Amino acid sequence: MSDQLPRMSASVYRHMRSAISLKGMHNDIKKADGVNAKIAVFLTNMVGSMWCAYVFAVVALLGLPAALKPGGEGIVAWIAQTFLQLVLLSVIMVGQNVQSVASDARAQRTYDDTVTILDRLDVHTTGGLKELADRLDELAASLRPPAGPETLQA
């Protein structure tokens, strides 16, 4: 089954590693301008991690006994208002980060492929087109009537 799955390219792996690592978060924070932007980047990276989703799941589960007691909010309300909101926030952010990294890697591969194709086209067509244009000029010159006194008087 693993043979059927595409292997993760080195660039995708490198992007994924930097997106989920502390070093990657440190680089993102350094790129931000101003204290508020740095705080926002830090909090976004922290909340958008699976570790935060696990912590939120534990916090939500701690509130489950109170929700199940008589007079509590009930299981449906607890799931909808507590568990899903807390846990899905982080999980959705992680999913968006992973999709963004994969999209960036695909865009980079497309760009690299395009550059390679254009380089190969340039290598193979420049000389060929010049030779073809030179040959057409030779043919056009050989088809012209000689410039003599008869052609000038007409």
Sequence and secondary structure as in RCSB ss.txt:
>XXXX:A:sequence
MSDQLPRMSASVYRHMRSAISLKGMHNDIKKADGVNAKIAVFLTNMVGSMWCAYVFAVVALLGLPAALKPGGEGI
VAWIAQTFLQLVLLSVIMVGQNVQSVASDARAQRTYDDTVTILDRLDVHTTGGLKELADRLDELAASLRPPAGPE
TLQA
>XXXX:A:secstr
 TTTS    HHHHHHHHHHHSHHHHHHHHHHS SHHHHHHHHHHHHHTSHHHHHHHHHHHHHTHHHHHSTTS  H
HHHIIIIIHHHHHHHHHHHHHHHHHHHHHHHHHHHHHHHHHHHHHHHHHHHHHHHHHHHHHHHHHHHHS    HH
HHH 
